[in-house]
């Protein structure tokens, strides 16, 4: 949807093919970093996100036993971005915001209930076959952007590899209306522990009163039904954040976690963005943002080609820029985030925590660190790749 939004904004006609009947409303990503807010600003989406979301200026690292380790103030980025904070709002709401704008454009056509089942390209364009309630349908266009997730049929149709690995443990997400802020937690908090780390962050919820999502690693040997059980979830929350009363649980979700990058993002007239091009663990809230950054980069290049520029050099640069930073920034940072939370060696954990506290207390050190974790540094590095 973000690719469609950027393309119609550049005056390019698009047809969006979506397997689902509408935006997914199950718990997915909910964190937007400063560069993403900048990219979405011209469409009006950023203003709407501010009306419906939660601004998070500070985030924390904590230790499960010792408490607060470091609190980072994104305000130190006020000279680097007009949005020196994170903004938290559920992904399905973002998609709906973008969809309303795309659907209003005379250049756009959105077809829900259209599952892509075949892709073929030739010298002049791309042919896509979809299946839906009315049977099979054939679509034709000059270019195809595959934004169809980690199991991308578009990627597979072009024989593109997807290299990396899958973590042995699945991640459990528990959603509760309990407010953790009075317990000292920031709206985005990562808690270290050698046995069971966890992460907590606040989202608006459907009524705007706020919910908290809590992410835990799980034992691969435990059955899915047991992990998703609300009673077990209440026990897990009580052990992690004791409060003397039972927690209310409104949702649980369990998912496998991968770290993979496509071997190339471009095959003549077919492109990959988002999870079709890269997948990573959610710690740091980078995956959704990175996909939007892919779409923004690619849409600008397609606009230039649409208006007459030769495409090969532009598209090859898209591949170099986005794939390089996916490997060097997205994968490296999210893997490091997980390893930091689960560090088992007491000496290394103590050294790392002391270093975090030192960085958070120093404005310039904090700024350099936050430039990376807020994805500004990665975008600057990508722009420098010729």
URSULGI-V238965 format. One record per pair of residues at least 12 apart in sequence whose C-alpha atoms are under 7 Angstrom apart, sorted by the first residue. I is the first residue (numbers start at 0). GAP is how many residues later the second one is. D is the distance in whole Angstrom. If there is no record, write none. Layout:
BEGIN
{{I GAP D} {I GAP D}}
END
This chain:
BEGIN
{{0 94 7} {0 97 6} {0 98 6} {1 96 7} {1 290 6} {1 293 7} {2 292 5} {2 293 7} {2 296 7} {3 98 7} {4 93 7} {4 97 6} {5 290 6} {5 293 6} {6 292 6} {7 99 6} {7 100 7} {9 293 6} {11 95 7} {11 291 7} {12 94 4} {12 95 6} {13 93 6} {13 94 5} {13 95 6} {14 93 6} {14 94 5} {14 95 6} {15 93 6} {15 94 5} {15 95 6} {16 93 6} {16 94 5} {16 95 6} {16 97 6} {17 93 6} {17 94 5} {17 95 6} {17 96 5} {17 97 6} {18 93 6} {18 94 5} {18 95 5} {18 96 4} {19 92 6} {19 93 5} {20 91 5} {20 92 5} {21 90 7} {22 69 6} {22 72 6} {22 73 7} {23 68 6} {24 67 5} {27 62 7} {27 63 6} {28 61 6} {28 62 5} {28 259 6} {29 58 5} {29 59 5} {29 60 4} {29 61 5} {30 55 7} {30 56 6} {30 57 5} {30 58 6} {30 254 6} {31 54 6} {31 55 5} {31 56 6} {31 257 6} {32 53 5} {32 54 7} {32 256 7} {32 341 6} {33 47 7} {33 49 5} {33 50 6} {33 51 6} {33 52 6} {33 340 7} {34 341 6} {35 253 6} {35 257 7} {44 52 6} {44 53 7} {48 40 7} {52 34 6} {52 35 5} {52 36 5} {52 151 6} {53 33 6} {53 34 5} {53 35 7} {53 149 7} {53 150 7} {54 30 7} {54 31 6} {54 32 5} {54 33 6} {55 29 6} {55 30 5} {55 31 6} {55 131 6} {56 16 6} {56 17 5} {56 18 7} {56 28 5} {56 29 6} {57 13 7} {57 14 5} {57 15 5} {57 16 6} {57 128 7} {58 12 6} {58 13 5} {58 14 7} {58 127 6} {58 128 7} {58 129 5} {58 130 6} {59 12 6} {59 126 6} {59 128 7} {59 129 5} {59 130 6} {60 128 6} {60 129 5} {60 130 6} {61 128 6} {61 129 4} {61 130 6} {62 128 5} {62 129 5} {62 130 6} {63 127 6} {63 128 6} {63 129 6} {68 284 6} {68 288 6} {69 286 6} {69 287 5} {69 290 6} {70 289 6} {71 288 5} {73 296 7} {75 287 7} {75 291 6} {76 290 6} {87 115 6} {88 114 6} {88 115 6} {89 113 7} {112 19 6} {113 16 6} {113 17 6} {113 18 5} {114 15 5} {114 16 5} {114 17 6} {115 12 7} {115 13 6} {115 14 4} {115 15 7} {116 12 6} {116 13 5} {116 14 7} {118 35 7} {118 38 6} {123 18 7} {124 16 6} {124 17 4} {124 18 6} {124 144 7} {125 14 6} {125 15 5} {125 16 6} {125 17 6} {125 18 7} {125 143 7} {126 12 6} {126 13 5} {126 14 7} {127 12 6} {142 126 5} {142 127 6} {143 125 6} {143 126 5} {143 127 6} {144 125 6} {144 126 5} {144 127 6} {145 125 6} {145 126 5} {145 127 6} {145 130 7} {146 125 6} {146 126 5} {146 127 6} {146 128 7} {146 129 6} {147 128 6} {148 126 4} {148 127 4} {149 125 5} {149 126 5} {149 129 7} {150 125 7} {151 124 5} {154 117 7} {154 121 7} {157 109 7} {159 102 7} {159 103 6} {159 104 7} {160 101 6} {160 102 5} {161 98 6} {161 99 5} {161 100 4} {161 101 6} {162 97 5} {162 98 6} {162 99 6} {162 100 7} {163 95 6} {163 96 4} {163 97 7} {164 93 6} {164 94 5} {164 95 6} {165 91 6} {165 92 4} {165 93 6} {166 90 6} {166 91 6} {167 52 7} {168 48 6} {168 49 6} {168 50 6} {168 51 5} {169 47 6} {169 48 6} {169 50 7} {169 84 7} {169 85 6} {169 86 5} {169 87 6} {170 44 7} {170 45 6} {170 46 5} {170 47 6} {170 83 6} {170 84 6} {170 85 6} {170 86 7} {171 43 6} {171 44 5} {171 45 6} {171 46 7} {171 81 6} {171 82 5} {171 83 7} {172 40 6} {172 41 6} {172 42 5} {172 43 7} {172 79 6} {172 80 5} {172 81 6} {173 39 6} {173 40 5} {173 41 6} {173 59 7} {173 75 7} {173 77 6} {173 78 5} {173 79 7} {174 36 7} {174 37 6} {174 38 4} {174 39 6} {174 74 6} {174 75 6} {174 76 5} {174 77 6} {175 35 6} {175 36 5} {175 37 7} {175 72 6} {175 73 5} {175 74 6} {176 33 7} {176 34 5} {176 35 6} {176 71 7} {177 34 7} {186 14 5} {186 15 5} {187 12 6} {187 13 4} {187 14 7} {188 12 6} {190 150 7} {191 149 4} {191 150 6} {192 148 6} {192 149 6} {193 148 5} {193 149 6} {193 150 5} {195 21 7} {196 19 6} {196 144 6} {196 145 6} {197 16 7} {197 17 5} {197 18 5} {198 15 6} {198 16 5} {198 17 7} {199 12 7} {199 13 6} {199 14 4} {199 15 6} {200 12 5} {200 13 7} {227 24 6} {227 25 7} {229 19 6} {233 12 7} {233 13 5} {233 15 7} {256 23 7} {256 24 6} {257 21 6} {257 22 5} {257 23 6} {258 20 5} {258 21 4} {258 22 7} {258 72 7} {259 18 5} {259 19 5} {259 20 7} {260 16 6} {260 17 4} {260 18 7} {261 15 5} {261 16 6} {263 55 6} {264 12 6} {264 54 5} {265 49 7} {265 53 6} {272 18 6} {272 21 6} {272 22 6} {273 16 7} {273 17 4} {273 18 7} {273 20 7} {274 16 7} {279 51 6} {279 54 7} {280 53 6} {282 51 6} {282 54 6} {282 55 7} {283 50 7} {293 28 7} {297 20 7} {300 13 6} {316 69 7} {320 61 5} {320 64 6} {321 60 7} {324 53 6} {324 57 6} {328 49 6}}
END
